[in-house]
Amino acid sequence: GGGGAQGAVWADELLNGAEADADWDRIFSDPALAAHHASGGARGAYRFSPDNPFVGDADAFAKGKDLFRRGVLTEAALALEAEVTARPGNADAWRLLGTVHAENDDDPQAIAAMSSALAADPSSPDVLLSLGVSHTNELDASEAISHLMRWLATSPQHAQVAAAAGAPPDSSQVVSHAVRVFEAAAVAAPQDFEVRVALGVLHHLARQYGAAIAAFEAALKLRPEDYSLWNKLGATLANNARSSEAIFAYQKALDLKPNYMRAWTNMGISFANTGDYDKASRFYARALSLNPQAVHVWGYLRTAIACAGRIDLMDVVDGRDISAVSSALPLMP
């Protein structure tokens, strides 16, 4: 994103079409096609790390899954890269690799991995749902809906609802039509977690933030330990000008997954939105300690320390000296 003010980033994207400091996907934290602005919509090839210690390891996939569960994301990516190098058709490994990069805030790599997952398994419901959720920014609204509707149509539980709905009456009603179809699916299957998550995403596309929050809260009743859903709820609350509630939701995400880099970043954004730039800078520093390559978060940190009057830290921030930043900005001052 650009160097503008941090704010209710989804709203900026959706209402103004303006470039905001973070886009829907970055805050939404789902694996997917997030760098549309940066790439002009082009999908790049996956960039493999050189000198991968896991290459040739027959247990690379199992090790990658274990590292991901423990929140050791950079090493998880290496193990999963070794697996997809050996077995390029392993859609599950590609999908988890996309998730790893999304949580570590590397959107171009998440894009490439999820696209490879879809190529390896074009009918995978998990990949279709992830792509549908993650395409949800204004530029990708039609593709987001297309993936979500395809997911619904290929689901044995929901195919009947999708078939009965037919096509939208005209192009101006694509979003509202999809919302109605998923509302019907949610009524027919009240215990279906994924339907409620997708419904929340669609409500957000339709700018119905209250309804989006209600859908995510209903999904959390079904799966209260889902850290990425707490993060989605937090981002939706933040865009509904409910920053203090957003902070609570992000904290739940971090309680469940302490190394969840995107939630640390989002928490920083919420503190900045409430004017607490000192606290915001400490959360950005924690996020950067988990992924020092997240260029946009260095930008957020620079803005926060300037607003907090910490001009003494400009040189270490501009030099991207993460150890100096971390010691200057501990979480507890």
C-alpha positions as CSV (number, residue, x, y, z in Angstrom):
1,G,0.0,0.0,0.0
2,G,0.9,3.6,-0.2
3,G,2.0,6.0,2.6
4,G,-1.5,7.4,3.4
5,A,-3.2,7.3,6.7
6,Q,-4.0,4.0,8.2
7,G,-7.7,3.6,8.7
8,A,-10.6,1.4,8.2
9,V,-8.8,-0.3,5.3
10,W,-11.6,-2.4,3.9
11,A,-13.9,0.6,3.9
12,D,-11.3,2.7,2.1
13,E,-10.9,0.0,-0.5
14,L,-14.5,-0.7,-1.0
15,L,-16.0,2.7,-0.8
16,N,-13.4,4.9,-2.4
17,G,-11.4,2.4,-4.6
18,A,-8.4,4.3,-3.2
19,E,-5.2,2.7,-2.4
20,A,-5.0,2.1,1.4
21,D,-2.0,1.0,3.4
22,A,-3.3,-2.5,3.6
23,D,-5.9,-4.2,1.4
24,W,-8.8,-6.5,2.3
25,D,-6.8,-9.7,1.9
26,R,-3.9,-8.5,4.0
27,I,-6.2,-7.8,7.0
28,F,-8.5,-10.7,6.2
29,S,-5.5,-13.0,6.5
30,D,-6.7,-15.8,4.3
31,P,-4.4,-17.6,2.0
32,A,-5.0,-16.2,-1.5
33,L,-4.7,-13.7,-4.2
34,A,-4.0,-10.6,-2.2
35,A,-1.4,-8.6,-4.1
36,H,-3.8,-7.5,-6.9
37,H,-2.8,-3.8,-6.4
38,A,0.9,-4.5,-6.4
39,S,0.9,-6.8,-9.4
40,G,-1.8,-5.2,-11.5
41,G,-3.7,-8.5,-11.1
42,A,-0.9,-10.6,-12.6
43,R,-0.1,-13.9,-10.9
44,G,3.6,-14.6,-10.6
45,A,5.2,-18.0,-10.4
46,Y,6.1,-19.3,-7.0
47,R,9.6,-18.3,-5.9
48,F,11.5,-21.2,-4.2
49,S,14.0,-20.5,-1.5
50,P,17.6,-21.4,-2.4
51,D,19.6,-23.8,-0.2
52,N,16.6,-25.5,1.3
53,P,17.7,-27.9,4.1
54,F,14.5,-30.0,3.7
55,V,15.1,-30.9,0.0
56,G,15.3,-34.7,-0.3
57,D,13.7,-35.3,3.2
58,A,11.0,-37.9,2.8
59,D,9.2,-36.5,5.9
60,A,9.2,-32.9,4.6
61,F,5.4,-32.7,4.4
62,A,4.8,-34.1,8.0
63,K,7.5,-31.7,9.3
64,G,6.0,-28.8,7.4
65,K,2.6,-29.5,9.0
66,D,4.1,-29.8,12.5
67,L,6.1,-26.5,12.1
68,F,3.0,-24.7,10.9
69,R,1.0,-26.0,13.9
70,R,3.8,-24.7,16.2
71,G,3.8,-21.3,14.4
72,V,7.3,-21.6,13.0
73,L,6.3,-20.3,9.7
74,T,9.5,-19.5,7.9
75,E,10.8,-23.1,8.4
76,A,7.3,-24.5,7.7
77,A,7.5,-22.8,4.2
78,L,10.9,-24.5,3.5
79,A,9.6,-27.9,4.5
80,L,6.5,-27.5,2.3
81,E,8.5,-26.2,-0.6
82,A,10.6,-29.3,-0.4
83,E,7.4,-31.4,-0.5
84,V,5.9,-29.6,-3.6
85,T,9.3,-29.8,-5.4
86,A,9.3,-33.6,-4.9
87,R,5.5,-33.9,-5.5
88,P,4.2,-30.9,-7.5
89,G,0.7,-32.5,-7.6
90,N,0.2,-32.4,-3.8
91,A,-2.6,-29.9,-3.6
92,D,-2.8,-30.1,0.2
93,A,0.9,-29.2,0.5
94,W,0.4,-26.2,-1.9
95,R,-2.7,-25.1,0.0
96,L,-0.9,-25.2,3.4
97,L,2.1,-23.4,1.8
98,G,-0.4,-20.6,0.7
99,T,-1.8,-20.4,4.2
100,V,1.7,-20.2,5.7
101,H,2.6,-17.3,3.4
102,A,-0.7,-15.5,4.0
103,E,-0.2,-15.7,7.8
104,N,3.4,-14.5,7.4
105,D,2.1,-11.6,5.3
106,D,3.8,-12.5,2.0
107,D,0.9,-12.1,-0.4
108,P,2.6,-12.7,-3.8
109,Q,3.8,-16.1,-2.5
110,A,0.4,-16.9,-1.1
111,I,-1.1,-16.1,-4.5
112,A,1.3,-18.4,-6.4
113,A,0.9,-21.3,-3.9
114,M,-2.9,-21.2,-3.9
115,S,-3.0,-21.0,-7.7
116,S,-0.8,-24.1,-7.8
117,A,-3.1,-25.8,-5.3
118,L,-6.1,-25.1,-7.6
119,A,-4.2,-26.3,-10.7
120,A,-3.3,-29.6,-8.8
121,D,-6.9,-30.1,-7.7
122,P,-9.5,-27.9,-9.6
123,S,-12.4,-29.3,-7.6
124,S,-11.0,-29.1,-4.1
125,P,-13.7,-27.5,-1.9
126,D,-11.1,-26.1,0.6
127,V,-9.1,-24.4,-2.2
128,L,-12.3,-23.0,-3.8
129,L,-13.4,-21.6,-0.5
130,S,-10.0,-20.1,0.3
131,L,-9.8,-18.5,-3.1
132,G,-13.4,-17.2,-2.7
133,V,-12.7,-15.7,0.7
134,S,-9.4,-14.2,-0.4
135,H,-10.6,-12.6,-3.7
136,T,-12.8,-10.4,-1.7
137,N,-11.7,-6.9,-2.5
138,E,-13.4,-4.6,-4.9
139,L,-11.2,-5.4,-7.9
140,D,-11.9,-9.1,-7.4
141,A,-15.6,-9.1,-6.3
142,S,-16.8,-11.0,-9.4
143,E,-14.1,-13.6,-9.1
144,A,-14.7,-14.0,-5.3
145,I,-18.4,-14.6,-5.9
146,S,-17.6,-17.0,-8.8
147,H,-15.4,-19.1,-6.5
148,L,-17.8,-19.1,-3.6
149,M,-20.8,-20.1,-5.8
150,R,-18.7,-22.8,-7.4
151,W,-17.8,-24.1,-3.9
152,L,-21.5,-24.1,-3.0
153,A,-22.5,-25.9,-6.2
154,T,-19.9,-28.6,-5.8
155,S,-20.8,-29.3,-2.2
156,P,-23.0,-32.3,-1.8
157,Q,-24.8,-30.6,1.1
158,H,-25.5,-27.4,-0.7
159,A,-25.8,-28.3,-4.4
160,Q,-29.6,-28.2,-4.2
161,V,-29.7,-24.7,-2.8
162,A,-27.2,-23.5,-5.4
163,A,-29.2,-25.1,-8.3
164,A,-32.5,-23.8,-7.1
165,A,-31.1,-20.2,-6.9
166,G,-30.2,-20.0,-10.6
167,A,-28.3,-17.0,-12.0
168,P,-28.6,-13.4,-10.7
169,P,-31.3,-11.4,-12.5
170,D,-28.8,-9.0,-13.9
171,S,-25.1,-7.9,-13.4
172,S,-26.1,-5.2,-10.8
173,Q,-27.4,-7.9,-8.5
174,V,-24.5,-10.3,-8.4
175,V,-23.6,-9.6,-4.8
176,S,-27.1,-9.4,-3.4
177,H,-28.0,-12.6,-5.2
178,A,-25.0,-14.4,-3.8
179,V,-25.9,-13.1,-0.3
180,R,-29.5,-14.5,-0.6
181,V,-28.2,-17.9,-1.9
182,F,-25.8,-18.2,1.1
183,E,-28.4,-17.0,3.5
184,A,-30.6,-19.9,2.3
185,A,-27.7,-22.3,2.6
186,A,-27.1,-21.2,6.2
187,V,-30.8,-21.6,7.1
188,A,-30.8,-25.1,5.5
189,A,-27.6,-26.1,7.3
190,P,-27.4,-24.1,10.6
191,Q,-24.3,-26.1,11.9
192,D,-22.2,-25.4,8.7
193,F,-19.2,-23.3,9.8
194,E,-17.9,-22.6,6.2
195,V,-21.2,-21.4,5.0
196,R,-21.4,-18.8,7.7
197,V,-17.8,-17.6,7.1
198,A,-18.6,-17.2,3.4
199,L,-21.8,-15.4,4.2
200,G,-19.8,-13.0,6.4
201,V,-17.4,-12.3,3.5
202,L,-20.3,-11.7,1.1
203,H,-22.1,-9.3,3.6
204,H,-18.8,-7.4,3.8
205,L,-18.7,-7.2,0.0
206,A,-22.2,-5.8,0.1
207,R,-21.0,-3.3,2.7
208,Q,-23.4,-4.8,5.3
209,Y,-20.9,-4.7,8.2
210,G,-23.4,-5.4,11.0
211,A,-24.6,-8.5,9.1
212,A,-21.0,-9.6,8.4
213,I,-20.2,-9.3,12.1
214,A,-23.3,-11.4,13.0
215,A,-22.3,-14.1,10.5
216,F,-18.8,-14.3,11.9
217,E,-20.1,-14.4,15.5
218,A,-22.4,-17.2,14.5
219,A,-19.5,-19.1,13.0
220,L,-17.4,-18.6,16.1
221,K,-20.2,-20.2,18.2
222,L,-19.6,-23.3,16.1
223,R,-15.8,-23.1,16.2
224,P,-14.6,-20.8,19.0
225,E,-11.0,-22.0,18.7
226,D,-10.6,-20.7,15.1
227,Y,-7.9,-18.1,15.4
228,S,-8.2,-16.9,11.8
229,L,-11.9,-16.3,12.3
230,W,-11.3,-14.1,15.4
231,N,-8.9,-12.1,13.2
232,K,-11.6,-11.7,10.5
233,L,-14.1,-10.6,13.1
234,G,-11.5,-8.1,14.4
235,A,-10.9,-6.6,11.0
236,T,-14.7,-6.3,10.4
237,L,-15.2,-4.6,13.7
238,A,-12.3,-2.2,12.9
239,N,-14.0,-1.2,9.7
240,N,-17.2,-0.7,11.5
241,A,-15.4,1.9,13.7
242,R,-15.4,-0.4,16.7
243,S,-11.7,-0.5,17.4
244,S,-11.8,-1.4,21.1
245,E,-13.9,-4.5,20.3
246,A,-11.6,-5.2,17.4
247,I,-8.6,-5.3,19.8
248,F,-10.5,-7.8,22.0
249,A,-11.1,-10.1,18.9
250,Y,-7.4,-9.8,17.8
251,Q,-6.3,-10.7,21.3
252,K,-8.4,-13.8,21.2
253,A,-6.7,-14.7,17.9
254,L,-3.3,-14.2,19.6
255,D,-4.2,-16.2,22.7
256,L,-5.0,-19.1,20.4
257,K,-2.0,-18.6,18.1
258,P,0.7,-16.4,19.7
259,N,2.9,-16.4,16.6
260,Y,0.1,-15.2,14.3
261,M,1.9,-12.3,12.6
262,R,-1.0,-10.7,10.9
263,A,-3.0,-10.4,14.1
264,W,-0.1,-8.6,15.7
265,T,-0.1,-6.2,12.7
266,N,-3.9,-5.7,12.9
267,M,-3.7,-5.1,16.6
268,G,-1.2,-2.3,15.9
269,I,-3.5,-0.8,13.3
270,S,-6.3,-0.7,15.8
271,F,-4.2,1.0,18.5
272,A,-3.1,3.5,15.9
273,N,-6.8,4.1,15.0
274,T,-7.5,4.9,18.7
275,G,-4.5,7.3,18.8
276,D,-2.2,5.1,21.0
277,Y,0.8,5.3,18.7
278,D,3.2,4.1,21.4
279,K,1.3,0.9,21.8
280,A,0.8,0.5,18.1
281,S,4.6,0.8,17.5
282,R,5.2,-2.0,20.0
283,F,2.7,-4.3,18.3
284,Y,4.2,-3.6,14.8
285,A,7.7,-4.3,16.3
286,R,6.4,-7.7,17.5
287,A,4.9,-8.5,14.1
288,L,8.2,-7.6,12.4
289,S,10.1,-9.8,14.7
290,L,8.0,-12.7,13.3
291,N,8.5,-11.6,9.7
292,P,11.1,-8.9,9.1
293,Q,10.4,-9.0,5.3
294,A,6.9,-7.4,5.7
295,V,7.8,-4.1,4.0
296,H,4.4,-2.5,4.6
297,V,4.6,-3.1,8.3
298,W,7.9,-1.2,8.4
299,G,6.0,1.7,6.9
300,Y,3.3,1.4,9.6
301,L,6.0,1.4,12.3
302,R,7.7,4.5,10.8
303,T,4.4,6.4,10.9
304,A,3.6,5.2,14.4
305,I,7.0,6.2,15.9
306,A,6.7,9.6,14.2
307,C,3.2,10.2,15.7
308,A,4.5,9.0,19.1
309,G,7.4,11.5,18.9
310,R,10.1,8.8,18.9
311,I,12.3,10.5,16.3
312,D,15.2,8.9,18.1
313,L,14.2,5.5,16.5
314,M,14.0,6.7,12.9
315,D,17.5,5.5,12.0
316,V,17.0,2.0,13.3
317,V,13.6,1.8,11.6
318,D,14.9,3.1,8.3
319,G,17.8,0.7,8.6
320,R,15.3,-2.2,9.2
321,D,17.4,-3.3,12.2
322,I,14.9,-5.7,13.8
323,S,17.0,-6.5,16.9
324,A,17.5,-2.8,17.7
325,V,13.7,-2.2,17.1
326,S,12.7,-5.1,19.2
327,S,14.9,-4.0,22.2
328,A,13.8,-0.4,21.9
329,L,10.1,-1.3,21.7
330,P,9.3,-4.2,24.0
331,L,5.6,-5.1,24.3
332,M,5.6,-4.0,27.9
333,P,7.3,-0.6,28.2
